[in-house]
Amino acid sequence: MPLRTDILARLLLERLLAHGPSTEAEIRDAIEARSPGRSEEVIQWASQAGLVRHYHRRNDDVAMLEARSRPRSLAA
């Protein structure tokens, strides 16, 4: 049974809180290792839910993700 998108997004948030900002490629690899084919869906869901911020580094334009803050609940 595949993990739900919100649970994968929570795992993504926990990784970002523990390790700090990461490249989008690293995050995609981590999600794909746990749930193949779901990285785009999880990153979009986490961004729309306000869990993560997606940006590009100025010096080399690499796509990055960082945690916005620890949510009170994912039920919202």
N, C-alpha and C positions, 0 to 999 in steps of 0.2 A: 504494500500500500504506500503510495507516494506521500511525502510530507506536505502539509498544507502550505500555501504561499505565505500566510501570516507567520507561521512557525519558522519557515526558512528566513523570512525577513527579520525575525527576532534574533535568530542565530547570527545573521549578518550584522545586526546592530551590536550584539555582544562582542563579536570579533573586532569591530571598529572601535568600540569603547576600550577593549583590552589592548589593542595594538596601535591605535591611532589611525590617521588617514592612510588609505591604501590606494594603489592604482586600480582603476576599473578592471584591468586585465587580471590582476591578482584576485580580486573579488569574484569575478566571473569563474575563474578556475576553481576557487574554493566552493562555490555553489554547485558547479557542474560535477565536482567530485562527490558531492552528497546527493544531488538530484539532477541527473543529466537532462539537458534541454530546457532547464527552467530559469537560467540566470537572468535573462532579459525580463521575464515576468516578475521575478522577485525584486530586482533592482527598481523597476518601474513602480511596483506596489509600495516598496519602502520609501521611495521618493515622494509619491503622492500622499502617503500617510504621514509625511513629515519626519520620518525616522532618520533619514540620511540626506546629506547635501551633495549634489553632483556639481563638480566644477573642473576647470582646466587650469593647470599651473601656468603661470605667465611666462616663465623662462623657456619652457619647452613644449607647452600646449598638450601635456599628457593628461588624460581624463583621470580624475581622482574622485573618491568617495570619502566622506567623513560623517561621523555620527553627529546628529544635531543635539540630542539629549536623550536621557533615559525616559521612555514614556511611562505614564502612570498605568496605562492599560492599552492593549491592542484591540479591545472590544469596540472602541469608538468608531 
